[in-house]
């Protein structure tokens, strides 16, 4: 449906509105319209009615998401548009005069204020909200003790996704929010509780896996990065890198927290801190059957052994230096189930093997296959897990230039390495094993597409690979008219709409799409938005995308969707100048259906403003006698094609279209004020003057 221009009015003042006005006036806001809900993916067309006015909107997020707010100012009427995002307590979270904001916001309620930056302008604008939490990078995974369920952390929507892996392919059962920026997960022995740590909330969440909710949580040291469950299951150990994960200060200590979780499912939780693990501690492993934990600080290349019963230090073990280009990745540490060995990944290419009895490094094994001098041209090891019998170590790696994740195995007695399988698509792969050691689960992400691969550990055969996309933080509207057969029908002679073209579900090129666009250099149509119009009479149709926020290509067709015939195409090329918006005008016939598709030249989409004007043919007034032709032209109303004594927007658009395309027929004699048979700039100026000042 077309979005109508908002009327300027004084809203009724309720108690809530009065309180809001008092709060906003203290922040320097002059006037605020009644707050209006922003719907994700739905653009609103509104008006700043007076200089200094502030329009207010609100929205809510169900989980953390990347939020984009875009304001399109119609024809520069306002100039610089100011956007502000406020938390529910009134704190200003973002403030920009660029007309666009991109912010990562957590779960909660938010207010948006729109105004002009200098306080001296007013006019029409469009506002669009997008909340993007789909396709977030998987950060960690864990397998239930019975081997039937895989739990996968997502760092974008901050959700824990639950997959039934008894089915092929695995099926998403449930997902629910867990803190902010979750990075590590461990399960209790009974499989009913998960322990999740997150860097942004600086704490531990105890998750009830039966009820799918957070049972309790506690704030710990700054930037906790891993978690280990003690043998008795009553406590967990959480290291924090204290903000110096990769460049720790010399001779400085980090933090290690021991959290009593024996009654955490009932909301009761307590902890004690141990100062002393090196700054930069980014991983922890519990030695089975003991009270010893091994903490790894990749920034200083140290493993420190700590007795958690006495909360005292046992040993400090130097390990292989981490490569400089591993600074953006977490190293990994794990212990074998038999308690004899501890394995440390330095974040990219080396494996250090520690004998747990003597606490010495007994083997250093290069894992990366050097393919070139460039660090991005070598395989990188990211995660490791030991088989239940302690005889095999599985390592997940990626090769950036291929976009593939791999799984390798290491014999823990001979240290012989073996390629197992391509284990999905993406980078930063994480790996977990089923309790019987027969199945490996590997998750990775390429760009914003996450995958979960199920691999037979012995044969290396990938049984299935699925996308790990989870539903978004809020419901974003998807355009229904992104296919020709679903085109929005226009049934009025003047039409304008504002849509989020970024939410189209169409692919870059679909077999049902029209052929590549000749006026756009043969590019395939992308981010398609379709409209159709059947004129009630012969006349001229003009369509444009002025006011859109991205580079558009506009193509007009006639005929059915299965046999489209192009009648006009414009990529924003006017008289030798290139602009981002498009305009096309051409003659149309009564009863013939014309279909218009707006595409994105670069494929990114954005806020689309699509306008159509239909000007029916009128009976041309008789030509004046030759002797008084010039006089008639001088006293007539320039651009008034219908002779009603006024120049309206439809007549201006028709005249503009004729001026832009010399091949276009002359709309009417009144459009050609100098009688040279064409519409030029002087004619347009005269027509605009008549429209603004009236016919004289």
Buried (B, 14 or more C-beta within 10 A) or exposed (E): EBBEEBEEEEEEEEEEBEEBBEEBEEEEBEBBBBBBEBBBBBBBBBBBBEBBBBBBBBBBBBBBBBBBBBBBBBEEBBBBBBBBBBBEEEEEBBEBBEBBBEBEBBBBEBBBBBBBBEEEBBBBBBBBBBBBBBBBBBBBBBBBEEBBBBBBBBBBBBBBBBBEBEEEBBEBEEBBBBBBBBBBBBBBEEBBBBBBBBBBBBBBBBBBBEEBEBBBBBEBBBBBBBBBBBBEEBBBBBBBBBBBBBEBEEEEBBBBBBBBBBBBBEEEBEBEBBEBBBBBBBBBBBBBEBBBBBBBBBBBBBBBBBEBEEBEEBBEBEBBEBBEBBBEBBBBBBBBBBBBBBBBBBBBBBBBBBBBEEBEBEBBBEBBBEEEEEBEEBBBBBBBBBBBEBBBBBBBBBBBEEBBBBBBBBEBEEEEBEEBBBBBBBBBBBBBBBEEBBBBBBBBBBEEBBBBBBBBBEEBEBBEBBBBBBBBBBEBEEBEBBBBEEBBEBEEBBBBBBBBBBBBEBEEEEEEBBEEBEBBEEBBBBBBBBBBBBBEBEBBBBBBBBBBBBBBBBBBBBBEBEEBEBBBBBBBEBEEEEEBBBBBBBEBEEEEBBBBBBBBBEBEBBBBBBBBBBBBBBEEEEEBEEEEEEEBBEEBBBBBBBBEEBBBEBBBBBBBBBBBBEEBEBBBBBBBBBEEEBBBEEBBEBBBBBBEEEBE
